[in-house]
Amino acid sequence: MKSRRSRARRIATLALAAVLGAALAVLPHVNLVSSPVVAMAQAVLPILLVGALVLSLILCLRRAFIAAAILFVFGGMALLPLFPQTPARFCSESAQLSVLSLNAGRGNANVGVLAEAIRDTDPTVLVLVETSEPMIEALRAELVRGAYGHRTEPVVFGGSVDTVILSKFPLSQEPDAASQTEGALFDAPVALIQHPDLGSLRIAGIHPIPPTHGPTSWAATLRGIDAWQLRQDATPLILAGDFNATAAHPQFRELAKQFQDAVPLLGPLPAGTWPADLPIPALVRIDHILVRGFAVTEAIRIEVPGTDHHGIVARLAVCR
């Protein structure tokens, strides 16, 4: 009797590990936007994988080695999409352009710390989402006068039209890559920048509505930006901002597949960017700088108090 119970427990443990592991492995490939639950689960996939690793260790301690191995292998399969899809391109030239992208936390990011980060990294272009005009003016006051004298049109603070592109060099604003529809979609301003050495380059500030607030609108925005980028000419293109999407979302991978993602690393793993205001490490990477027509030579993560996002600075070299 005892042997039967023990065997039944082993079978149940194996079945549970197989079901949990298979769910993790399949999750990054589920393209379902009618409910925010799937998108939310995909967003927190790194946290789920940490939980799966802990469970695998517990199973090992209980000598359930086969169940632990099943869960570990399936977890590894789920982890694969989180790594950059596009092979890195390295050029012999030194980095000639740099971009800083930050979700400014509804204009609450610490301007002094952000200005210090800008002075330290010396980006050519700034992309700030969830910003406000008072914050932009305070930031300019902290920097060398006229350092970022070129910008897209004033933001309308409130969570929808709140993205600005600031540049050291002249820019002309182009039609948005995505625009509001019945107040649901977040605008994505586009600027064509004239670099004195590199010529023209195009950059879009990205900030779709979170899938928790409107999964259908979120997915539609990502599809719309993807369709927009396919219509662009050969001018080097940068998409930067808070995508509210990770590499575990198939909608993001479809958009990013023709770009190189400037991924800051912590050891061998991609560094998360959200949430940055909790005592636990940021494990979710929803902020991105995607580039086409450039090679990423360096990507670093910056910390700015007052916002729940880490910023990213990407250094780029031209490869034509």
Summary of the structure (lengths in Angstrom):
residues: 320
radius of gyration: 21.6
end to end distance: 72.1
largest distance: 82.4
contacts: 1081
relative contact order: 0.16
helix: 36%
strand: 25%
